[in-house]
Amino acid sequence: MALSFYGLLEAALLVLNGIAVLHKDRFLKKYGLTVSPHSFESQSSVKNQVVGLILAVQTVMRMPLIPINILVIVFKLLLG
C-alpha cells in the first residue's frame, strides 16, 4: 500500500516537473494556450483554467520543486 502511494506521489512530482519546464513561447503558443496576463474575461472555460494551472505551477511551484526533487533523489539513492 505504501509503495503504491509513493509511486503515485512520484508520478505527480514528475508531472509537476514537466509542467514547470514548459516554455510559454515555444510550446504553449504552438497549441493556442496563451492568455494575456491582464485579461479580465471569464475564467470558466477549460482552456483558461488549464493555462491558469500551467502558469501557477510555473510561478508558485518552481522554488518548492527544487528541494522536493533533491529529497526524492536522496531517498532513491539511499533506499533504491
N, C-alpha and C positions, 0 to 999 in steps of 0.2 A: 504494500500500500504506500509506504513512504517513498519507495523508489519511483513509483509511477507519478506521485505528486512532485517529486524532484524533477522528473523528466518533463512534466507539464510546465513547471516554473522555468526550466532551462529553455524550452521551446518558446515561451513567452519572452524571455530575455533575448533570444535570437531574433524574434520578430521586431522587438523594440529597437535592437541594434540596426536591423535592416531599414526601419523607418527613419532612424536618426541620421543615417548617412545618405538619404535620398537628396539629390541635387535639384533645387527648385527649377532652375532654367533648363537643365538637360532632360530630366525625367518627367517632372510634373507638368511642365508646359507642353511636352510632347503628347500627353494624354488629356490635355484640356483641364487639368486640375489646378488652375490658378485662380485666385480671387484677390482682388485688391484689398490690402490690409485695412483700409479705411471705409469699406463698404458697410452701409447700414441697412442693407436689404435683408429680407427674411432668411434666417439661418436654418430653415426647416428642411431644405432639400438634402437628399442623401449626399450629393456631390459636395455641398458646402460643409456638411458635417465631417466627411472624410478629409477634406482639405484642412478643416479646423483641427482634427485629430492629428494629422501629419505635422502641422505647424506647432501644435502644443508639444508633441513628443520631441520635435527638433529643438525647441527653445527651452522647455522646462526640464525635460528628462536627460538632456545631454550631459550635464555635470554629474548627476547621481549615477548614470550608467557606467562611468569610468570606475569608481570604487566597487560597484556591484560586479562588473566584469573581472576585476582583479581578484575579488573574493571567490568567484566561481572558478577562475583559473587555478588559484592556490588550492581550493578544495579538490579539484580534479587531479592536480599534481600529487597531493598527499594521499587521497583515498582511491584514486583511479577512477 
